[in-house]
């Protein structure tokens, strides 16, 4: 009942703000029109004053008409009452006689001025509303409850063991990703330069870890931060990076530096922390005024993620999502050979959420149907507008792959769009092997139309015979866990070398995902991997298919 009441009150408050804003703009416009009427009346008074200076012989209609045009007025008659059909008529009494003049319409004469003021009014209202949204969700300062001091009992015997200090439940860790639109000079050791400055400014905290990523972003972790200091520490990190860059180049502004951070407590999933920080950085990067965006990861967030299946589907149906395309680079040609469609949903409370964060929370077939059909349709729209003829791959859930209704819908869409040669569909290797019997029909039909499958999340060796007769498989993709820090693990290198050997037996190229460092890239090239994608190369390429964001 409470969530329903809250949604109703939120909706009513938004309508109230919209109506109040419209009424305010109407009132200001009425005030402006009244002021313009007064200005026209003042010009009429100046015209009458000039007429009073003329002699009776000079007060002819032609003379008065010329004089009226000097004040942007039109002379009608002097002493004689005109017909009632004349609009915008002003009357002035002069020496016992009446002068009738016609003024132009206020909206026509002052149209440009009214437009300028209306744009200014609307801009101020939007700015005030945005400021209010940011002010409403600002972190509240943490106030400790005063505790009564207990009397100290003095004992003659000293304690032999000191009790360990309990963990402060109000202490948080902050993981921040900081990015700036400025390229550092090659002579600057960014890792050491930023690390020294951060350890200097945040020395009072238990741990301050700084890592400069090859993508150009700075990853910073600060532990044991009080709840009331989370916002202040984030602002300080943003200011420290700005001052470092400002010392290198003096014409930079603060809007160049963008910070996205996730604050969390101990025993949290680090994958979720990283994904939330990336989502927060995306929000800050896409916002002109907001340079810092914070996202919490706590029990409330986890509960919201678990209870938001209907919310996520509602956002997708309303078009509140962004479709990115992450490029896959071929090592041999040094060009983009294909790209992978990635979904980001704009959640009202949780911000920009990656598909990997909420897909595990989708359980009903209807929700998975809505998710995959929307992604496929928008991918086809992008490909139909793109003239480069590059391949694009789309991830589809296994439940939909095993549904004949979805298979018929997908093949019908492929036939209508005529994009079968330019689109691939991704499925995990484990799902393909487990559901091999149910997938035989759709695999044969995909071979017929000329499209194919990419088996991803390959983390270990497999049976080559299981894939030998499947002609529609076009490539294999290694899992992120197998690629991450592969340059430091001989066991991972051995597995990748074996997978590459099996790929050659099947005539399939092996690609890597999630490549973040140059050493990982060089190691994968030595192992025979044909291409890779990840943040080492570039951020996901955002297409123009932005709906409701």
RAJO-V342862 format. One record per helix or strand of 2 or more residues. SS is the DSSP state (hx for helix, st for strand). FROM is the first residue (numbers start at 1). TO is the last residue. If there is no record, write none. Layout:
SS:FROM:TO ; SS:FROM:TO
This chain:
hx:2:52 ; hx:56:58 ; hx:61:70 ; st:73:78 ; st:89:94 ; st:97:103 ; hx:106:109 ; hx:111:136 ; st:171:180 ; hx:190:201 ; st:208:212 ; st:218:226 ; hx:227:248 ; hx:254:256 ; st:257:264 ; hx:270:285 ; st:292:297 ; hx:299:306 ; hx:309:317 ; st:321:330 ; st:336:347 ; st:351:354 ; hx:355:361 ; hx:365:385 ; st:391:395 ; hx:398:401 ; hx:404:417 ; st:423:428 ; hx:429:434 ; hx:436:449 ; st:452:458 ; hx:464:468 ; st:473:478 ; hx:480:483 ; hx:486:488 ; hx:490:506 ; st:509:513 ; hx:518:526 ; st:531:533 ; st:541:547
